[in-house]
Amino acid sequence: MDKSVIEILLVEDNPNDAELALRALKKNNLANNIVIARDGEEALKLLFGSNYRIRPEIGNLPKVILLDLKLPKVDGIEVLRKLKSEESTRSIPVVVLTSSKEEKDIIESYKIGVNSYIVKPVEFNKFVNCVAELGLYWLLLNQPPVMINAAAKGVAWSGM
């Protein structure tokens, strides 16, 4: 597999949750190529460049984005709004993985176009199992649209 192919973009500011997610994915052989963004601004720069406009050289978009909502700099709702407003990123599956149980967050996420909304389990084993099941479903079972498959064969994603 080409190391430049991004399978998962994990947008998570909590280092403990990021580490647990990585461990869960590695344990289930689902962590070949993961990029972690520590805040919403970093995620947008990784995907769109410094001016948040889609970069024409991007040909390798993540297969799935795991997105926390309560992020510094740019919150997850704004990241989701940008992703779903751009033709080139609209069909990337986005799974909100957050501690927020607020109904307004859930409603707004689905209005914008999130593919799934999951409240992070507090218990360690449940969290690990949750992330492993997410990875299994979105990377192995889900059938993405042809546009994402074609993008994965294009120009390698160079990061920032």
C-alpha positions, 0 to 999 in steps of 0.5 A, a space after each residue: 500500500 502506498 504510504 501516502 494514502 490516507 485511510 483515516 483522518 482523526 481530528 482529536 484534541 485530547 491526546 489520551 483519546 487519540 492514543 486510545 483510538 490509535 491503539 484500538 485501530 492498530 490492534 484490529 489491523 486498521 491503522 495503516 495510514 492515520 493522520 491526526 489533527 489536534 484541532 479544527 484549524 489543523 484539520 482544515 489546513 491538512 485538507 484544504 491548505 492554509 487558506 481553507 480553499 480546496 487545493 487542486 493537487 489533492 488527489 488523496 482524500 481520507 477514506 473516513 474522518 473521525 471528528 471530535 466536536 469540542 475542538 480548539 481554534 475551529 470547532 468540529 461543527 465548522 469543520 463539518 460544515 466546510 467538508 460538506 460544503 465542498 464538492 471534493 470532500 462532501 462524499 467523505 464519510 464523517 463520523 462525529 466521535 465526541 463526548 457531547 450529548 447535547 441535542 443541539 450538536 446532534 441535530 446540527 451535525 445531521 443537518 450539515 450531513 454527518 454520516 454518524 454521530 457517536 458519543 464516546 464511551 467513558 469506559 476504556 474497553 467500550 471506547 476501544 471496541 467502539 473505535 475498532 468497530 468504526 474502523 472495521 465498518 468504514 474501512 472494510 465494509 462500507 462501499 464508498 462512492 466512485 469519486 472517493 475511490 478515484 481520488 485515492 488513485 490520484 495525486 498523493 496527499 502531501 499534508 501541509 
